[in-house]
Amino acid sequence: MERDFWLEKWANNEIGFHLMKSNPLLVRYWSKLGVTQGSGVFVPLCGKSLDMHYLESLGHPVVGVEFSETAVLAYFAEAGESFQQTEGFYLSCYKGAHTTLYRGDFFDMQVPDILGIRGVFDRGALIALPPAVRPLYVDHLLRIIPEHAHILLITLEYDQSRVAGPPFSVLESEVELLFRDRARCSCIGGVDTVELPPKFGAAGIESVRETVYHIVKEQ
């Protein structure tokens, strides 16, 4: 989506996509990836997600990237974690004791920004992007993460004709198409959820399917 769209959402505190707890599917499935303690985890389009706290509790340093300075500052404030800010050419870096957050465009992230990363958690990035941008996102993600990095991806599946995204519906067939040339992709679980933005209820959609994938970069 356009940068201004998300900045406006944060400015107006329209953050129904923000969970007030760690994602249950992250808690349930992360250990299945086999990412070793001490290895870094990258969280694209991270917002102020509590999932980063959970990953840190498992011993993973976390690196995230987020458009909104409001979200970045809120994350550190709510965590009670101090940080030091440095300005780069494209990205601002906020480095705390356990978390490094970059403020700026995901597509400006480069390999040196995520050195030490062995895992990726994507609950809200792919499904935030319209169809034309999703291939570009996956291409850049697979360019900057190391070979054999593990990705835990959570998508939503619903009738897109009944309600506009974001969050968008991303079917298993599309996930396989996006990753198949450069990664191994396995569907490892799923659950129906009723934790949805109000517009879903207004469209008569009471639940959607959350689908979980384990993806391993091969090239």
Secondary structure, DSSP 8 states (H G I E B T S, - for coil): --HHHHHHHHHTT--TT--SS--HHHHHHGGGG---TT-EEEEET-TT-THHHHHHHTT--EEEEES-HHHHHHHHHHHT--EEEEE-SS-EEEEESSEEEEES-GGG--GGGGTTEEEEEESSSGGGS-TTTHHHHHHHHHHHS-TT-EEEEEEEE--GGGS--SS-B--HHHHHHHHTTTEEEEEEEEEEE----HHHHHTT---EEEEEEEEEE--
